[in-house]
Amino acid sequence: MFAALLLSAGSLTDRVGARQAFGAGLVVFTAASAACGFAPDLVVLVVARLVQGAGAAVIVPASLALIREAFPDSAQRARAISVWAMGGFGGRRGRPGAGRRTE
């Protein structure tokens, strides 16, 4: 769902504004996360995960648009985008036991 809606969510972000899209995506993602946690069965969990992916698809392009607006200088913007892009890698590397194989 995330990959399928990513381009459409970018267009939505351009139309409604980055701040509104980011806020809406965050609300949808958070509500779907709670639904995942309280899912009584597999069907509800799968549907909640699909909705979670839709929320994430809105958050990603909106966050990049917010960076573009917050950093008008191209050098600062490039640094901010590189920090944003490394967020997933840093989160993975920062977890205890990350990268260690257990057999």
Secondary structure as GFF3:
##gff-version 3
##sequence-region A 1 103
A	DSSP	alpha_helix	2	16	.	.	.	ID=ss1
A	DSSP	alpha_helix	18	37	.	.	.	ID=ss2
A	DSSP	alpha_helix	42	70	.	.	.	ID=ss3
A	DSSP	alpha_helix	74	94	.	.	.	ID=ss4
###
